Amino acid sequence: MKKGNLTGKVAVVSGANSGIGLAVAKKLCEEGVKVYDISRTYKPCELFAESIVCDISKDEDLIKAFNQISAKEGKIDMLFCNAGIGIAGFVENATVESIDKIMNVNLVSHIKMTKLFLPLIKNGGKIVFTGSLASVIPLPYQACYSASKAGIESFSRALATEVRDRKIKVITIMPGDISTNFTDSRVKETNDKNDKEQHSIKKMEHAEKNGKNPEYVAKRVLKVVKKKNPPLRVSVGGTSKLISFLVRIVPTKLLNFLVRKIYI
């Protein structure tokens, strides 16, 4: 098999029924990859090997999906931990149930998913997490989302060291403002009388809706997974590379000041 050739490989993608997950899964299929989609809602794609209904935040669903794929394939080459949800609003307004849910779906579920599928991932395989620039530039009124994505990046970096001897590569994709249905699906727990909160959320939504499309992200992901030695972290979309660079050189207090000026 030629370097970079993905034909015949097997991939599992969480949240491949829409947005970035769907775009990535379709790109993989075009490259000859056998794709298994595990998503909370059933939206089959004729390109996929199978679409499995699975709420990854429910252990029984996740184990059932794993057992189905394990029985059919016995091993996989790539695992894409992509599914995610968002909450917008002042953290004081967030319900305990929403906080638990976002941490479970965005972080804990993908840790469990990784633990389950690791025995199936053969040497030379890839594990790809969909993170966010919000993990390095935490956003006001998206504190819980930012925290969940920061957790994903920390987990992925630690995991990369653990699986190094098995020649498994771990990558975190960090999109900036991307135009998907994620914006409209985000849960809002807000106070209509808080003008700063309302202004900030509207500004973020406007930036997302005018951002790059998910296919742009998918093309970048495809290039990365074809590399023998991919980077641990890849920034994608708009000014994301510049932002990632600034994070490394600008003092944290100044970064928070700039975020406040931009969003509040």
N, C-alpha and C positions, 0 to 999 in steps of 0.2 A: 504493500500500500504506500503510495507516494506521500511525501511530507505534506501535511495540510489537507490531505484527502479524507473527508468524513464519511464517504460512502460505506454503508453497511454497519455503521456504528449505532448504538442504542442510547437514547436520551430520555430522561424523565424530567418534565417541566411542570412545576406547580403554577397554577393561575394562567394556563395557556389558552383560556377562553376569551381573553380580551387584552387590549393595551400592549405593553411591552412584551409580556409573556407570549401572546399570540403572534406578534411580529417575529420574535426570536424563533418560536417553534416552526413557523412557516419557512423561515430562512434555512433552518436545519433540514427540513423536509426537502427543500430544493437542492440541498447538497447530498441527498441520498441517505439521510439519517432516519432511523426508525424512531418516531417520537411517541411517547406516552404522555398524555395530558392528564394531570390530576387537578380538578377544579371543583369548587363548591356547587356551581350550577352546570347543568348539562348543555353544552353547545358544541356538538360534534363537528369536526372538520374532516373532510374526506381524505386529507393529506396525512392525518395522524394514524398511527397503528391502532390506537385505542384512546377514547376519552373516558376517564373513570371519574364518576361523581365522588368527590371526597372533600369534606371540610377538614382541612389539615389541623384545625384546632381541636378536633375530636380524635382521641387516641384510637378508638375502634375503627374509624374511617381510614386513618393513616395506615394502620396495621393491615387492614383489608386490602387497600390499594397496593401496599408493599407485597403482600402474599400473592396477589394476582400477577404482578409484574415478575416477581421472582420465579413463580411457577412456569411462566411462559418463556422467560429469557435466561434465567440463571445467573446473568451478569449484565452490567451496564457500563457504558463508557463515559457518560456525562450526566450530572445531576444539576438542574437549574432550580434554585430556591428563589422563586420570584413572587409568589402571591403576597398581597399586602393590602392594608386598609389605612385610612387616615382619620384623624380627628382635628378639627380646627376650633380654636376658642381659648380664652383665658383658662389656665389650668384649674382655677378655683371653681369654674363652672362645669368642669368635666365630672361625669358620674363615675363612681367606682367601677361599675360594670363596663363602661367604655374603656377605662384605663386598663382593666384586666384583659379586655378583648384585644386591644391593639398590641399589648405586650405579648399576648399569647400568639396571635396570628403572625405578627411581624418578626418576632424573635424566638420565643420558646418553641413554637411549632416547627420552625425551620431547624432548630437545634435537634429536635426529636427526629425530624425527617432525615437529617444528615446521619444521625446515629443509626437509624434503621437501614439506610441504603448503603452505608460505607462497606459492609461485607461484600456487597455485589459489585462495587466499583473496582475494576481491574487496574493493575499497574499501568501508569501512563494516562489514567483517566483525569477528568476535570470536574471540579465542583464550582459552580458559579452562583454567587449571591447577588440579588438586586438590592443594592444599598441606596444611598442618596447623598447628595452634597450637604443635606441637612445634618448629616452625621458629623461633619467637620465645621459647618457653619450653622449651629443650632438656631432655628427660627422662632421668633416670638409668636405666641398663639398656635404653635405647633410643637410645643415642648415634648409631649408624649411621643409623637411621631419621630421627632429628632432623636430622642433617647432610644427608641426601639431600633433605629437605623445605626446609631453609634454602637449599640450592642452587637448588631450583625457584623460590623466591621471588625470589632475586637475579637469576636468569636472566629471569624474567618482567618484572621492573621495568626491566632493561636493554633487553629486547626491546620493551617499550612505547614507549621513546624512539626506537628504531630504526624502528619501523613507523608512527610518528605521522603522517608526511607522507602515508601511504597511507590514513589515517583508519581504521586497524585498531586496535581496542581490545583490550587484554590485561588479564585479571583473574585473580587467584589467590584461590580459595575456601579458607578456612582453618577446617575443621571442628574442633570440640572432641571431646568423647566422643560417639561415634555407635555405635548398636547395629547391627552388621553381622556377616557371617561372617568379616570381616577378623581379628577377635579370635581365633577358633579356628584360622584359617589361618596365623597368625603363627608363624614358626620360632622355637623356643626352644633356645638354646645356653647352658645354665646349669650351675651347680654346686649339686647338691642340698644340700650342706653349708653353703652361703652363705645364712644366714637372712635377711639384709637384702635380698639379691637376690630371693629367693622371695617375701618379704613385699611388696616393691615391685611386682613383676610381678602378683601376685594383686590388689593394690589397684587397679592400672591396669585390669586386665581387668574387675573388678567395676564400675568407673566407666563403662567402655565399654558393657558389657552392660545397664546401666541408663540409658544415654544416649538422646538423641533418635534417632528412626528415620530411615532414608535419605530417606524421602519429605519429611521436614521440610527437609532440606538441598536437595532438588530444587526445592521451592517457592521457596526463597530464590534459588537459581541462576536459575530462570526469570525472576524479577523483575529480577535484575541484567542478564541478557542482553537484556532488552527495553529497557533504558535506552540513550539515545543517548550519554551520557557516564558510563559506570559507573565506580565507584572501582577503584583498582588492587588493593586487597586487601579481602576481605569475610570477617569472622569469623562463624561459624555454629554455633549449638548451645549450650545451657545458659548457662554464665557466660563464654562466649568473648569477648563484647564487653567485659566488665569486665576480663578478663585482658589483652586487647589494649590497653586504656587504661592499665592498670598498667605494662605494658612500657615505655610512653612516659615515665612519670613516676618510676618506682621505680629506684634504682641497681641495676646488674647484680648486684653482690655480694649485695645484699639479696634480689633475686629468687632467686638460687641457694640462699640460706639458707632461703627459704620453701619452695622445691621440695623441699629436703632434709627439712624438717620434715613436709611432706605425704606424701612417698612413701617415706621411709626410717625 
